[in-house]
Amino acid sequence: MDWLLDELVERAVGARCAILLSADGLLLGRSQELGKEDAEHLSAVASAFQSLARGTGRQFNGGRVLQTVVEMERAYLFVTSAGSGACLSLVAEETSDVGLVAYEMNVMVEQVGKFLDAAPRPDSEAPDGQSAQ
């Protein structure tokens, strides 16, 4: 998964780093520019922002959260839903084209979201005929 995040950082001009996280904030993958400690910190931050956005959507009848963007003085933070139980987060330079970064993130979500939604179901059979449990 990390190599996909590395490719995203290369494609999205101005991207500094990217992570994939579970809905509850567990780090699932990180781009090479980001150390493990910083990646785990970003995962917690992204999870909190996603949770706040979902709560706001519920409170004000806004519907499902598609993307959260935080504009800072010298950077942007993007958090995008990626499948039913995951999020993609990316930090980009303040000079980045926000639309292009969002587009590249959505392209990756199309790839990764299918994988994340395809988790084995209880009682399903693995390819070797064994139970997936």
C-alpha positions in Angstrom: 0.0 0.0 0.0 2.9 2.4 0.8 4.0 2.4 -2.9 0.6 3.7 -3.9 0.9 6.5 -1.5 4.4 7.3 -2.8 3.0 7.5 -6.3 0.2 9.8 -5.1 2.8 12.2 -3.6 4.7 12.2 -6.9 1.6 12.8 -9.0 0.0 15.5 -6.8 2.2 18.5 -7.4 3.1 20.1 -4.1 2.2 17.1 -2.0 4.5 16.6 1.0 3.2 13.3 2.3 0.2 11.0 2.4 -1.3 8.3 4.7 -4.1 5.8 4.6 -5.9 5.2 7.8 -8.8 3.2 9.2 -12.0 5.0 10.2 -10.9 4.7 13.9 -7.5 6.3 13.2 -5.3 3.2 12.8 -2.4 3.9 10.4 -2.7 1.5 7.4 0.0 3.0 5.2 2.3 6.0 4.7 4.4 7.6 2.0 8.2 7.4 2.3 8.7 11.0 3.2 6.9 10.5 6.5 8.4 8.8 9.6 6.3 6.4 11.6 5.8 8.7 14.5 4.7 11.6 12.3 2.5 9.3 10.3 0.7 8.0 13.4 0.2 11.6 14.6 -1.2 12.6 11.2 -3.5 9.6 11.4 -4.9 10.7 14.7 -5.4 14.2 13.4 -7.1 13.1 10.2 -9.4 10.7 12.1 -10.4 13.5 14.4 -11.2 15.9 11.5 -13.2 13.2 9.7 -15.1 12.5 12.9 -15.9 16.3 13.4 -16.9 16.6 9.7 -19.3 13.6 10.0 -20.9 15.0 13.1 -21.3 18.4 11.4 -22.9 16.7 8.4 -25.4 14.8 10.7 -26.2 17.9 12.8 -26.9 20.2 9.8 -28.3 17.6 7.4 -25.2 17.9 5.1 -25.1 14.2 4.1 -22.1 12.0 3.8 -18.6 13.6 4.2 -16.7 13.5 0.9 -13.6 15.5 1.8 -12.3 17.8 4.5 -9.8 20.5 3.6 -7.9 22.5 6.2 -6.1 25.6 4.9 -3.1 26.7 6.9 -0.6 29.5 6.4 2.0 27.2 4.8 0.1 24.0 4.0 -3.2 22.3 3.3 -4.5 19.1 5.0 -6.8 17.0 2.9 -8.9 14.1 4.4 -11.0 12.0 1.9 -13.1 8.9 2.6 -11.6 5.8 1.0 -14.0 3.0 1.1 -16.5 2.2 3.8 -13.9 2.0 6.6 -10.9 4.1 5.6 -9.6 7.6 4.9 -6.8 9.0 2.8 -5.0 12.0 4.1 -2.5 14.2 2.4 -0.5 17.3 3.4 0.4 19.7 0.5 2.3 23.0 0.1 0.3 26.2 0.3 1.0 26.8 -3.4 -0.6 23.6 -4.5 -3.5 23.5 -6.9 -6.3 22.3 -4.5 -8.4 21.0 -7.3 -5.6 19.0 -8.8 -4.6 17.5 -5.4 -8.3 16.6 -4.7 -8.5 15.0 -8.2 -5.4 12.9 -7.6 -6.7 11.8 -4.2 -10.0 10.7 -5.8 -8.2 8.7 -8.4 -6.3 6.8 -5.7 -9.5 6.3 -3.7 -11.0 4.6 -6.8 -8.1 2.2 -6.7 -7.8 1.6 -3.0 -11.5 1.9 -2.1 -12.3 -1.3 -4.0 -9.6 -3.1 -2.2 -10.7 -1.9 1.2 -14.3 -2.7 0.6 -13.4 -6.2 -0.5 -12.4 -7.4 3.0 -13.3 -11.1 3.5 -16.6 -11.8 5.1 -17.0 -14.1 8.1 -17.7 -17.7 6.9 -16.4 -17.0 3.4 -14.0 -19.4 1.9 -10.4 -18.5 1.1 -9.0 -19.4 -2.3 -7.4 -22.6 -0.9 -10.8 -23.8 0.4 -10.1 -23.0 4.0 -12.4 -20.7 6.0 -11.4 -17.1 5.9 -11.8 -16.7 9.7 
